Amino acid sequence: MKFAVLTVMALLSFSGIGSALGQSNNPLGQFDGACDVGSPKISGSSSYDAATGNYTLTGSGKNMWSTNDQFQFLWKKISGDFIVRARVEFVGQGVEPHRKIGWMARSSLDSDAAYVDAVEHWVGLTALQYRLAAGSNTDGIVLPITNADIIQFERRGSDFIFSAAHSGETFIRTNFSSANSPDDLFVGLFACAHNPDVKETAIFHDVQIIRPAKAGFVPYKDYLGSVLHILDVESGQMETPFASAQPFEAPNWTHDGKALIYNISGRSEDWGALVRYDLATREKTIINTDFCKRNNNDHVIAFDGKTLAISSQHDGGSCVFTVPLTGGVPKQVTTATPSYAHGWSPDGKFIFFTGSRNKKFDVYKIPADGGQEIRLTDAKGLNDGPEYTPDGKYIYFNSSRTGKMQIWRMKPDGADQQQMTDDEYNNWFPHISPDGKKIVFISFPPDIDPDSHPYYKECYIRLMPVEGGTPKVIAYIYGGQGSMNVPSWSPDSKKIAFVSNTEMGEE
């Protein structure tokens, strides 16, 4: 709910995700090079499809084990910590049950180099493998999961962590410490046929190379860049229209389906602008909010699609204002601070917001034209993120009253408050699809403070029927604060928009 700072025009100058992530006009996408390691008898290949974002690797080689390796490697030189992730797919039935694909971090391109990898075998075996020194024997740790298709591999200092999942499920993890690993590594995707006389093919979808926050990161002082994602909830297809080294947050989808509205964040003398991003032209236009210059990531469009409720740092604290969606002079709605807008009633008469009064956060409603605020929650802990269902029957919100942050709902007058999720994760910001059938929310790890909504964590975006049930993971992200604070469904209830984070160089 907090705001952040950055230079407006620098963000608007970014041409798209290609230039921001270093893959514009690059036949290898985000990677630096591709080669066969170990001189296999049959040459392999790597290719990148800019239209789909997919990478295809064809590799031969006798094995990746013992003291020498043979495989096809698509690599990027990375220094320090990283997180890499992909949805992986073997092509065809293949020849060898132990053909291998996955991620690898390697000290050199020599066939006997030290390495750590995250590997999926065709037979279903999922393992973290490693060679501690050049020419030494390979060893491994088998994960208690088979046939994983989501593979994430990361380095944190001297630790390498392999996280694997079946699509829709949460990660199973193992880790390995390699204190002698050099700072600079060849990190990338690989394919090995496990047979010198054949070659095998694999496709890697939704490939992400993430540079996480460095040690000593200070929230609201240090920031990473942002990447915009648009996810088809049913098919799992994901677009990444653009990215910026200067961060942005919280994309609202306009009700005509033509644009997203987000806020600029970060650090500079200019911060808090709201931007309209045209989905067809990919043009970015600053929305005129007149004297409200410092707008944070709690902004929401009324059900009629004409008015925007914004949360702006004005006269020392965040207040709720309304402004025409096309821009204009804001009208102040709340007077007490801090207040953070999250939802409208379907008839447009009330705005629902989170307010801190006497150092206690609760859900409130207030007439859209201003007036007396009405508190709807008074339970212990933090109560936040109120959003109305389109049929007007319920308000969904999140609350830490039972320990972890969980999703709740209540009647519009605050009556009949019911807990809708109850698991190990900290679940924030429920967003109801326009057809009223589904909810998405962001799930933070179990070890965070339930009353915090931090930046730069490994999170899930999960989907659940509006009446409750078992949540399904639909996106694996590195993000958090600002990733999905606001209603982000497309008007046809088929897609969502959200933001992830990574360190990038300045343009």
JOLINRA-V810202 format. One record per pair of residues at least 24 apart in sequence whose ideal C-beta (glycine too) atoms are under 8 Angstrom apart, sorted by sequence separation. I is the first residue (numbers start at 1). GAP is how many residues later the second one is. D is the distance in whole Angstrom. If there is no record, write none. Layout:
i=I gap=GAP d=D
i=I gap=GAP d=D
This chain:
i=29 gap=24 d=8
i=31 gap=24 d=8
i=36 gap=24 d=8
i=37 gap=24 d=8
i=97 gap=24 d=7
i=98 gap=24 d=7
i=110 gap=24 d=7
i=148 gap=24 d=8
i=223 gap=24 d=5
i=272 gap=24 d=7
i=301 gap=24 d=6
i=309 gap=24 d=7
i=344 gap=24 d=7
i=352 gap=24 d=8
i=388 gap=24 d=7
i=396 gap=24 d=7
i=426 gap=24 d=5
i=439 gap=24 d=7
i=440 gap=24 d=8
i=455 gap=24 d=8
i=456 gap=24 d=6
i=459 gap=24 d=7
i=478 gap=24 d=7
i=23 gap=25 d=8
i=36 gap=25 d=8
i=97 gap=25 d=6
i=98 gap=25 d=6
i=274 gap=25 d=7
i=339 gap=25 d=8
i=428 gap=25 d=6
i=438 gap=25 d=6
i=439 gap=25 d=5
i=455 gap=25 d=5
i=29 gap=26 d=6
i=46 gap=26 d=6
i=96 gap=26 d=7
i=97 gap=26 d=4
i=108 gap=26 d=8
i=155 gap=26 d=8
i=251 gap=26 d=8
i=261 gap=26 d=7
i=400 gap=26 d=8
i=438 gap=26 d=7
i=439 gap=26 d=7
i=454 gap=26 d=5
i=455 gap=26 d=4
i=23 gap=27 d=8
i=44 gap=27 d=7
i=45 gap=27 d=7
i=78 gap=27 d=8
i=98 gap=27 d=7
i=107 gap=27 d=7
i=120 gap=27 d=8
i=145 gap=27 d=5
i=248 gap=27 d=7
i=438 gap=27 d=6
i=439 gap=27 d=6
i=453 gap=27 d=7
i=454 gap=27 d=6
i=455 gap=27 d=7
i=44 gap=28 d=3
i=46 gap=28 d=4
i=94 gap=28 d=5
i=120 gap=28 d=6
i=144 gap=28 d=6
i=311 gap=28 d=7
i=437 gap=28 d=7
i=438 gap=28 d=6
i=443 gap=28 d=7
i=453 gap=28 d=5
i=71 gap=29 d=8
i=120 gap=29 d=8
i=143 gap=29 d=6
i=292 gap=29 d=6
i=311 gap=29 d=5
i=322 gap=29 d=8
i=354 gap=29 d=7
i=398 gap=29 d=6
i=437 gap=29 d=6
i=38 gap=30 d=6
i=40 gap=30 d=4
i=130 gap=30 d=8
i=143 gap=30 d=8
i=155 gap=30 d=8
i=311 gap=30 d=5
i=354 gap=30 d=5
i=398 gap=30 d=5
i=436 gap=30 d=6
i=441 gap=30 d=8
i=38 gap=31 d=5
i=39 gap=31 d=7
i=40 gap=31 d=7
i=55 gap=31 d=8
i=73 gap=31 d=7
i=75 gap=31 d=8
i=120 gap=31 d=6
i=143 gap=31 d=5
i=265 gap=31 d=8
i=292 gap=31 d=7
i=310 gap=31 d=7
i=320 gap=31 d=6
i=354 gap=31 d=7
i=398 gap=31 d=6
i=18 gap=32 d=8
i=37 gap=32 d=6
i=38 gap=32 d=4
i=88 gap=32 d=6
i=90 gap=32 d=6
i=128 gap=32 d=7
i=206 gap=32 d=5
i=228 gap=32 d=8
i=263 gap=32 d=5
i=265 gap=32 d=7
i=289 gap=32 d=8
i=309 gap=32 d=4
i=334 gap=32 d=6
i=354 gap=32 d=7
i=363 gap=32 d=7
i=398 gap=32 d=7
i=407 gap=32 d=7
i=37 gap=33 d=7
i=38 gap=33 d=7
i=73 gap=33 d=8
i=118 gap=33 d=5
i=141 gap=33 d=5
i=263 gap=33 d=6
i=290 gap=33 d=8
i=320 gap=33 d=5
i=333 gap=33 d=6
i=353 gap=33 d=7
i=377 gap=33 d=8
i=397 gap=33 d=7
i=433 gap=33 d=8
i=36 gap=34 d=7
i=37 gap=34 d=6
i=75 gap=34 d=8
i=118 gap=34 d=7
i=128 gap=34 d=4
i=228 gap=34 d=8
i=263 gap=34 d=5
i=274 gap=34 d=8
i=289 gap=34 d=6
i=333 gap=34 d=8
i=352 gap=34 d=4
i=363 gap=34 d=5
i=376 gap=34 d=7
i=396 gap=34 d=4
i=407 gap=34 d=6
i=432 gap=34 d=6
i=440 gap=34 d=7
i=36 gap=35 d=7
i=37 gap=35 d=8
i=118 gap=35 d=4
i=141 gap=35 d=6
i=242 gap=35 d=8
i=309 gap=35 d=7
i=333 gap=35 d=7
i=352 gap=35 d=7
i=425 gap=35 d=7
i=427 gap=35 d=8
i=461 gap=35 d=7
i=36 gap=36 d=6
i=37 gap=36 d=5
i=64 gap=36 d=6
i=73 gap=36 d=7
i=117 gap=36 d=7
i=241 gap=36 d=8
i=263 gap=36 d=6
i=274 gap=36 d=7
i=287 gap=36 d=8
i=333 gap=36 d=8
i=334 gap=36 d=8
i=352 gap=36 d=7
i=396 gap=36 d=6
i=444 gap=36 d=7
i=35 gap=37 d=8
i=36 gap=37 d=7
i=333 gap=37 d=5
i=336 gap=37 d=7
i=376 gap=37 d=7
i=377 gap=37 d=7
i=442 gap=37 d=8
i=461 gap=37 d=6
i=34 gap=38 d=7
i=35 gap=38 d=6
i=126 gap=38 d=5
i=241 gap=38 d=8
i=261 gap=38 d=7
i=287 gap=38 d=8
i=289 gap=38 d=7
i=290 gap=38 d=7
i=291 gap=38 d=8
i=292 gap=38 d=5
i=331 gap=38 d=8
i=332 gap=38 d=7
i=376 gap=38 d=4
i=379 gap=38 d=7
i=442 gap=38 d=7
i=34 gap=39 d=7
i=287 gap=39 d=8
i=288 gap=39 d=3
i=290 gap=39 d=5
i=291 gap=39 d=7
i=331 gap=39 d=7
i=334 gap=39 d=7
i=375 gap=39 d=8
i=405 gap=39 d=7
i=34 gap=40 d=5
i=35 gap=40 d=8
i=242 gap=40 d=7
i=261 gap=40 d=7
i=272 gap=40 d=7
i=287 gap=40 d=5
i=288 gap=40 d=7
i=290 gap=40 d=6
i=377 gap=40 d=7
i=33 gap=41 d=8
i=34 gap=41 d=7
i=70 gap=41 d=7
i=241 gap=41 d=6
i=272 gap=41 d=7
i=289 gap=41 d=6
i=300 gap=41 d=6
i=303 gap=41 d=6
i=307 gap=41 d=7
i=442 gap=41 d=6
i=33 gap=42 d=6
i=69 gap=42 d=5
i=223 gap=42 d=7
i=298 gap=42 d=4
i=299 gap=42 d=7
i=300 gap=42 d=6
i=302 gap=42 d=5
i=303 gap=42 d=8
i=309 gap=42 d=5
i=311 gap=42 d=8
i=342 gap=42 d=8
i=346 gap=42 d=6
i=387 gap=42 d=8
i=390 gap=42 d=7
i=404 gap=42 d=7
i=442 gap=42 d=5
i=31 gap=43 d=5
i=32 gap=43 d=6
i=33 gap=43 d=8
i=68 gap=43 d=5
i=69 gap=43 d=8
i=223 gap=43 d=5
i=298 gap=43 d=5
i=300 gap=43 d=6
i=301 gap=43 d=8
i=303 gap=43 d=5
i=342 gap=43 d=5
i=343 gap=43 d=5
i=345 gap=43 d=6
i=352 gap=43 d=6
i=385 gap=43 d=6
i=387 gap=43 d=6
i=389 gap=43 d=5
i=396 gap=43 d=7
i=398 gap=43 d=7
i=421 gap=43 d=7
i=441 gap=43 d=8
i=31 gap=44 d=6
i=32 gap=44 d=5
i=57 gap=44 d=7
i=68 gap=44 d=5
i=69 gap=44 d=8
i=116 gap=44 d=4
i=118 gap=44 d=4
i=120 gap=44 d=8
i=223 gap=44 d=6
i=296 gap=44 d=7
i=298 gap=44 d=6
i=300 gap=44 d=6
i=303 gap=44 d=8
i=304 gap=44 d=6
i=309 gap=44 d=8
i=342 gap=44 d=5
i=343 gap=44 d=4
i=344 gap=44 d=7
i=346 gap=44 d=6
i=384 gap=44 d=7
i=385 gap=44 d=4
i=387 gap=44 d=6
i=388 gap=44 d=8
i=390 gap=44 d=6
i=420 gap=44 d=8
i=427 gap=44 d=8
i=440 gap=44 d=7
i=31 gap=45 d=5
i=32 gap=45 d=6
i=67 gap=45 d=6
i=303 gap=45 d=6
i=342 gap=45 d=6
i=343 gap=45 d=5
i=346 gap=45 d=8
i=347 gap=45 d=7
i=384 gap=45 d=8
i=385 gap=45 d=7
i=387 gap=45 d=6
i=390 gap=45 d=8
i=391 gap=45 d=6
i=405 gap=45 d=4
i=456 gap=45 d=6
i=28 gap=46 d=7
i=30 gap=46 d=7
i=69 gap=46 d=8
i=118 gap=46 d=7
i=128 gap=46 d=5
i=130 gap=46 d=6
i=132 gap=46 d=7
i=221 gap=46 d=7
i=255 gap=46 d=6
i=302 gap=46 d=5
i=320 gap=46 d=7
i=322 gap=46 d=6
i=346 gap=46 d=5
i=390 gap=46 d=5
i=404 gap=46 d=5
i=405 gap=46 d=7
i=455 gap=46 d=7
i=128 gap=47 d=8
i=133 gap=47 d=7
i=250 gap=47 d=4
i=252 gap=47 d=6
i=254 gap=47 d=7
i=261 gap=47 d=7
i=345 gap=47 d=7
i=365 gap=47 d=8
i=389 gap=47 d=6
i=403 gap=47 d=7
i=421 gap=47 d=8
i=103 gap=48 d=6
i=105 gap=48 d=7
i=128 gap=48 d=6
i=130 gap=48 d=7
i=132 gap=48 d=7
i=249 gap=48 d=4
i=250 gap=48 d=7
i=252 gap=48 d=7
i=255 gap=48 d=8
i=420 gap=48 d=5
i=423 gap=48 d=7
i=440 gap=48 d=8
i=102 gap=49 d=6
i=104 gap=49 d=8
i=228 gap=49 d=8
i=250 gap=49 d=7
i=252 gap=49 d=5
i=255 gap=49 d=8
i=256 gap=49 d=6
i=440 gap=49 d=8
i=103 gap=50 d=4
i=105 gap=50 d=6
i=255 gap=50 d=3
i=400 gap=50 d=4
i=421 gap=50 d=7
i=102 gap=51 d=8
i=254 gap=51 d=7
i=363 gap=51 d=8
i=400 gap=51 d=5
i=343 gap=52 d=7
i=64 gap=53 d=7
i=431 gap=53 d=7
i=64 gap=55 d=8
i=105 gap=55 d=7
i=298 gap=55 d=8
i=429 gap=55 d=6
i=431 gap=55 d=8
i=432 gap=55 d=8
i=434 gap=55 d=6
i=438 gap=55 d=7
i=252 gap=56 d=8
i=298 gap=56 d=8
i=429 gap=56 d=6
i=431 gap=56 d=5
i=433 gap=56 d=5
i=437 gap=56 d=7
i=440 gap=56 d=6
i=407 gap=57 d=8
i=429 gap=57 d=8
i=431 gap=57 d=6
i=432 gap=57 d=8
i=434 gap=57 d=6
i=154 gap=58 d=8
i=157 gap=58 d=8
i=431 gap=58 d=6
i=434 gap=58 d=7
i=435 gap=58 d=4
i=309 gap=59 d=8
i=434 gap=59 d=5
i=89 gap=60 d=7
i=116 gap=60 d=6
i=433 gap=60 d=4
i=88 gap=61 d=6
i=307 gap=61 d=8
i=87 gap=62 d=6
i=88 gap=62 d=8
i=116 gap=62 d=6
i=87 gap=63 d=6
i=88 gap=63 d=5
i=65 gap=64 d=8
i=67 gap=64 d=8
i=86 gap=64 d=8
i=87 gap=64 d=8
i=114 gap=64 d=8
i=261 gap=64 d=8
i=64 gap=65 d=7
i=85 gap=65 d=7
i=86 gap=65 d=6
i=116 gap=65 d=7
i=431 gap=65 d=8
i=85 gap=66 d=7
i=114 gap=66 d=8
i=302 gap=66 d=8
i=85 gap=67 d=4
i=114 gap=67 d=7
i=345 gap=67 d=7
i=67 gap=68 d=5
i=84 gap=68 d=7
i=85 gap=68 d=8
i=382 gap=68 d=8
i=37 gap=69 d=8
i=67 gap=69 d=7
i=83 gap=69 d=7
i=84 gap=69 d=5
i=167 gap=69 d=7
i=381 gap=69 d=7
i=382 gap=69 d=4
i=384 gap=69 d=8
i=67 gap=70 d=6
i=83 gap=70 d=8
i=84 gap=70 d=7
i=381 gap=70 d=7
i=66 gap=71 d=6
i=67 gap=71 d=8
i=83 gap=71 d=4
i=254 gap=71 d=7
i=37 gap=72 d=6
i=39 gap=72 d=7
i=66 gap=72 d=6
i=82 gap=72 d=6
i=37 gap=73 d=8
i=38 gap=73 d=4
i=65 gap=73 d=5
i=81 gap=73 d=7
i=82 gap=73 d=5
i=117 gap=73 d=7
i=35 gap=74 d=6
i=37 gap=74 d=6
i=64 gap=74 d=8
i=81 gap=74 d=5
i=107 gap=74 d=7
i=80 gap=75 d=8
i=81 gap=75 d=6
i=107 gap=75 d=6
i=81 gap=76 d=7
i=105 gap=76 d=8
i=109 gap=77 d=6
i=389 gap=77 d=7
i=107 gap=78 d=6
i=108 gap=78 d=7
i=106 gap=79 d=6
i=107 gap=79 d=8
i=87 gap=80 d=7
i=105 gap=80 d=5
i=106 gap=80 d=5
i=105 gap=81 d=7
i=106 gap=81 d=8
i=104 gap=82 d=8
i=105 gap=82 d=5
i=104 gap=83 d=7
i=103 gap=84 d=7
i=104 gap=84 d=6
i=103 gap=85 d=7
i=104 gap=85 d=8
i=103 gap=86 d=6
i=104 gap=86 d=5
i=102 gap=87 d=7
i=103 gap=87 d=8
i=300 gap=87 d=8
i=303 gap=87 d=7
i=342 gap=87 d=8
i=101 gap=88 d=8
i=102 gap=88 d=6
i=101 gap=89 d=7
i=100 gap=90 d=7
i=101 gap=90 d=5
i=100 gap=91 d=7
i=101 gap=91 d=8
i=99 gap=92 d=8
i=100 gap=92 d=5
i=99 gap=93 d=7
i=99 gap=94 d=5
i=100 gap=94 d=6
i=99 gap=95 d=5
i=98 gap=96 d=5
i=99 gap=96 d=8
i=96 gap=97 d=6
i=95 gap=98 d=7
i=96 gap=98 d=4
i=94 gap=99 d=8
i=96 gap=99 d=5
i=95 gap=100 d=6
i=385 gap=100 d=8
i=387 gap=100 d=6
i=99 gap=101 d=5
i=101 gap=101 d=4
i=96 gap=102 d=7
i=80 gap=103 d=6
i=84 gap=103 d=6
i=86 gap=103 d=7
i=95 gap=103 d=5
i=101 gap=103 d=8
i=79 gap=104 d=5
i=96 gap=104 d=8
i=79 gap=105 d=5
i=82 gap=105 d=6
i=95 gap=105 d=7
i=78 gap=106 d=7
i=79 gap=106 d=8
i=94 gap=106 d=5
i=77 gap=107 d=6
i=78 gap=107 d=6
i=77 gap=108 d=7
i=92 gap=108 d=8
i=77 gap=109 d=6
i=78 gap=109 d=5
i=91 gap=109 d=8
i=92 gap=109 d=7
i=76 gap=110 d=8
i=77 gap=110 d=8
i=90 gap=110 d=7
i=91 gap=110 d=4
i=75 gap=111 d=4
i=76 gap=111 d=6
i=90 gap=111 d=8
i=91 gap=111 d=6
i=75 gap=112 d=6
i=76 gap=112 d=6
i=90 gap=112 d=6
i=91 gap=112 d=6
i=73 gap=113 d=7
i=75 gap=113 d=3
i=89 gap=113 d=6
i=74 gap=114 d=5
i=88 gap=114 d=6
i=89 gap=114 d=5
i=73 gap=115 d=6
i=74 gap=115 d=5
i=88 gap=115 d=8
i=89 gap=115 d=8
i=73 gap=116 d=8
i=74 gap=116 d=7
i=88 gap=116 d=6
i=89 gap=116 d=7
i=73 gap=117 d=5
i=87 gap=117 d=7
i=88 gap=117 d=8
i=72 gap=118 d=6
i=86 gap=118 d=4
i=87 gap=118 d=4
i=71 gap=119 d=5
i=72 gap=119 d=5
i=86 gap=119 d=7
i=87 gap=119 d=5
i=71 gap=120 d=6
i=72 gap=120 d=7
i=86 gap=120 d=6
i=71 gap=121 d=4
i=85 gap=121 d=7
i=86 gap=121 d=5
i=70 gap=122 d=7
i=85 gap=122 d=7
i=86 gap=122 d=7
i=69 gap=123 d=8
i=84 gap=123 d=8
i=85 gap=123 d=5
i=84 gap=124 d=7
i=83 gap=125 d=8
i=84 gap=125 d=5
i=85 gap=125 d=7
i=64 gap=126 d=7
i=70 gap=126 d=7
i=84 gap=126 d=7
i=82 gap=127 d=7
i=83 gap=127 d=4
i=64 gap=128 d=5
i=82 gap=128 d=7
i=63 gap=129 d=7
i=82 gap=129 d=6
i=83 gap=129 d=6
i=81 gap=130 d=7
i=82 gap=130 d=7
i=59 gap=131 d=7
i=61 gap=131 d=5
i=63 gap=131 d=6
i=78 gap=131 d=8
i=80 gap=131 d=8
i=81 gap=131 d=6
i=57 gap=132 d=6
i=59 gap=132 d=3
i=60 gap=132 d=8
i=61 gap=132 d=6
i=62 gap=132 d=7
i=57 gap=133 d=7
i=58 gap=133 d=7
i=59 gap=133 d=5
i=60 gap=133 d=5
i=61 gap=133 d=7
i=62 gap=133 d=7
i=76 gap=133 d=6
i=78 gap=133 d=8
i=81 gap=133 d=7
i=55 gap=134 d=6
i=57 gap=134 d=4
i=59 gap=134 d=6
i=62 gap=134 d=4
i=80 gap=134 d=8
i=60 gap=135 d=8
i=61 gap=135 d=7
i=60 gap=136 d=6
i=60 gap=137 d=8
i=60 gap=138 d=7
i=60 gap=139 d=4
i=59 gap=140 d=6
i=60 gap=140 d=8
i=58 gap=141 d=5
i=59 gap=141 d=6
i=58 gap=142 d=7
i=46 gap=143 d=8
i=58 gap=143 d=5
i=59 gap=143 d=8
i=342 gap=143 d=8
i=57 gap=144 d=7
i=342 gap=144 d=8
i=343 gap=144 d=8
i=56 gap=145 d=7
i=57 gap=145 d=5
i=56 gap=146 d=7
i=44 gap=147 d=7
i=56 gap=147 d=5
i=57 gap=147 d=7
i=55 gap=148 d=7
i=56 gap=148 d=8
i=54 gap=149 d=6
i=55 gap=149 d=4
i=87 gap=149 d=8
i=54 gap=150 d=7
i=42 gap=151 d=8
i=54 gap=151 d=5
i=53 gap=152 d=7
i=55 gap=152 d=6
i=40 gap=153 d=8
i=52 gap=153 d=8
i=53 gap=153 d=7
i=54 gap=153 d=8
i=42 gap=154 d=7
i=53 gap=154 d=7
i=41 gap=155 d=5
i=42 gap=155 d=7
i=44 gap=155 d=6
i=40 gap=156 d=6
i=41 gap=156 d=7
i=42 gap=156 d=7
i=31 gap=157 d=6
i=42 gap=157 d=5
i=31 gap=158 d=8
i=30 gap=177 d=7
i=29 gap=178 d=7
i=30 gap=179 d=5
i=297 gap=184 d=8
i=53 gap=185 d=8
i=297 gap=185 d=5
i=53 gap=186 d=8
i=300 gap=186 d=6
i=301 gap=186 d=7
i=53 gap=187 d=7
i=298 gap=187 d=6
i=299 gap=187 d=6
i=300 gap=187 d=6
i=21 gap=188 d=8
i=297 gap=188 d=5
i=298 gap=188 d=7
i=297 gap=189 d=7
i=20 gap=205 d=7
i=233 gap=205 d=8
i=21 gap=206 d=8
i=20 gap=207 d=8
i=233 gap=207 d=8
i=17 gap=210 d=7
i=17 gap=211 d=8
i=4 gap=216 d=6
i=6 gap=217 d=7
i=265 gap=217 d=6
i=2 gap=218 d=6
i=4 gap=219 d=6
i=20 gap=222 d=7
i=21 gap=222 d=6
i=17 gap=223 d=5
i=20 gap=223 d=4
i=17 gap=224 d=7
i=20 gap=224 d=6
i=16 gap=225 d=7
i=17 gap=225 d=5
i=20 gap=225 d=7
i=16 gap=226 d=5
i=17 gap=226 d=4
i=15 gap=227 d=8
i=16 gap=227 d=8
i=14 gap=228 d=6
i=14 gap=229 d=7
i=14 gap=230 d=5
i=231 gap=230 d=8
i=233 gap=230 d=6
i=14 gap=231 d=8
i=224 gap=231 d=8
i=223 gap=232 d=8
i=224 gap=232 d=6
i=249 gap=232 d=8
i=250 gap=232 d=5
i=11 gap=233 d=5
i=249 gap=233 d=3
i=250 gap=233 d=8
i=257 gap=233 d=6
i=248 gap=234 d=8
i=249 gap=234 d=8
i=250 gap=234 d=7
i=252 gap=234 d=5
i=253 gap=234 d=7
i=257 gap=234 d=5
i=11 gap=235 d=5
i=219 gap=235 d=7
i=247 gap=235 d=7
i=250 gap=235 d=4
i=251 gap=235 d=7
i=252 gap=235 d=6
i=253 gap=235 d=6
i=256 gap=235 d=7
i=257 gap=235 d=7
i=10 gap=236 d=5
i=219 gap=236 d=6
i=249 gap=236 d=7
i=250 gap=236 d=5
i=252 gap=236 d=7
i=253 gap=236 d=6
i=255 gap=236 d=5
i=11 gap=237 d=6
i=238 gap=237 d=8
i=251 gap=237 d=6
i=253 gap=237 d=5
i=260 gap=237 d=6
i=262 gap=237 d=8
i=236 gap=238 d=7
i=250 gap=238 d=8
i=253 gap=238 d=7
i=7 gap=239 d=6
i=217 gap=239 d=7
i=6 gap=240 d=5
i=6 gap=241 d=6
i=233 gap=241 d=6
i=213 gap=242 d=7
i=253 gap=242 d=8
i=4 gap=243 d=7
i=213 gap=243 d=4
i=231 gap=243 d=7
i=212 gap=244 d=6
i=231 gap=244 d=6
i=253 gap=244 d=6
i=4 gap=245 d=7
i=229 gap=246 d=7
i=251 gap=246 d=4
i=251 gap=247 d=7
i=229 gap=248 d=8
i=251 gap=248 d=7
i=250 gap=249 d=7
i=249 gap=250 d=6
i=248 gap=251 d=7
i=11 gap=253 d=6
i=247 gap=254 d=7
i=170 gap=255 d=8
i=8 gap=256 d=6
i=226 gap=256 d=8
i=6 gap=258 d=5
i=10 gap=258 d=8
i=6 gap=259 d=6
i=7 gap=259 d=8
i=243 gap=259 d=8
i=245 gap=259 d=4
i=3 gap=260 d=8
i=5 gap=260 d=7
i=6 gap=260 d=3
i=234 gap=260 d=7
i=244 gap=260 d=8
i=245 gap=260 d=6
i=246 gap=260 d=8
i=4 gap=261 d=3
i=5 gap=261 d=5
i=6 gap=261 d=6
i=7 gap=261 d=4
i=9 gap=261 d=8
i=233 gap=261 d=6
i=243 gap=261 d=7
i=245 gap=261 d=5
i=3 gap=262 d=7
i=4 gap=262 d=5
i=5 gap=262 d=4
i=6 gap=262 d=5
i=7 gap=262 d=8
i=8 gap=262 d=5
i=219 gap=262 d=8
i=232 gap=262 d=6
i=233 gap=262 d=6
i=245 gap=262 d=6
i=4 gap=263 d=7
i=5 gap=263 d=5
i=7 gap=263 d=5
i=8 gap=263 d=8
i=12 gap=263 d=7
i=232 gap=263 d=5
i=233 gap=263 d=6
i=5 gap=264 d=8
i=6 gap=264 d=7
i=11 gap=264 d=8
i=231 gap=264 d=6
i=5 gap=265 d=8
i=6 gap=265 d=5
i=8 gap=265 d=5
i=230 gap=265 d=6
i=231 gap=265 d=5
i=5 gap=266 d=3
i=16 gap=266 d=7
i=212 gap=266 d=6
i=230 gap=266 d=8
i=231 gap=266 d=8
i=4 gap=267 d=6
i=5 gap=267 d=7
i=230 gap=267 d=5
i=231 gap=267 d=7
i=3 gap=268 d=7
i=210 gap=268 d=5
i=229 gap=268 d=7
i=3 gap=269 d=6
i=228 gap=269 d=7
i=229 gap=269 d=5
i=208 gap=270 d=8
i=229 gap=270 d=7
i=228 gap=271 d=6
i=229 gap=271 d=6
i=12 gap=272 d=5
i=227 gap=272 d=7
i=11 gap=273 d=8
i=226 gap=273 d=5
i=227 gap=273 d=5
i=12 gap=274 d=7
i=226 gap=274 d=7
i=227 gap=274 d=7
i=226 gap=275 d=6
i=227 gap=275 d=6
i=225 gap=276 d=7
i=224 gap=277 d=4
i=225 gap=277 d=6
i=8 gap=278 d=6
i=224 gap=278 d=6
i=225 gap=278 d=6
i=224 gap=279 d=5
i=225 gap=279 d=4
i=224 gap=280 d=8
i=214 gap=289 d=8
i=170 gap=290 d=7
i=210 gap=290 d=8
i=212 gap=290 d=8
i=213 gap=290 d=8
i=3 gap=291 d=6
i=210 gap=291 d=8
i=211 gap=291 d=5
i=212 gap=291 d=7
i=3 gap=292 d=7
i=4 gap=292 d=8
i=208 gap=292 d=8
i=210 gap=292 d=5
i=211 gap=292 d=4
i=3 gap=293 d=3
i=4 gap=293 d=8
i=209 gap=293 d=8
i=211 gap=293 d=8
i=2 gap=294 d=6
i=3 gap=294 d=7
i=208 gap=294 d=8
i=1 gap=295 d=7
i=2 gap=295 d=8
i=1 gap=296 d=7
i=1 gap=297 d=6
i=170 gap=303 d=6
i=168 gap=304 d=5
i=169 gap=304 d=6
i=168 gap=305 d=5
i=171 gap=305 d=8
i=167 gap=306 d=8
i=168 gap=306 d=7
i=165 gap=308 d=7
i=1 gap=310 d=7
i=3 gap=310 d=6
i=165 gap=311 d=8
i=3 gap=315 d=7
i=1 gap=317 d=8
i=152 gap=324 d=7
i=150 gap=326 d=6
i=1 gap=337 d=8
i=1 gap=339 d=4
i=1 gap=353 d=6
i=83 gap=375 d=7
i=1 gap=383 d=7
i=85 gap=391 d=6
i=83 gap=395 d=6
i=1 gap=452 d=7
i=4 gap=478 d=8
i=2 gap=479 d=7
i=21 gap=483 d=7
i=1 gap=484 d=7
i=20 gap=484 d=6
i=20 gap=487 d=8
i=19 gap=488 d=8
i=14 gap=493 d=6
i=13 gap=494 d=6
i=10 gap=496 d=8
i=10 gap=497 d=7
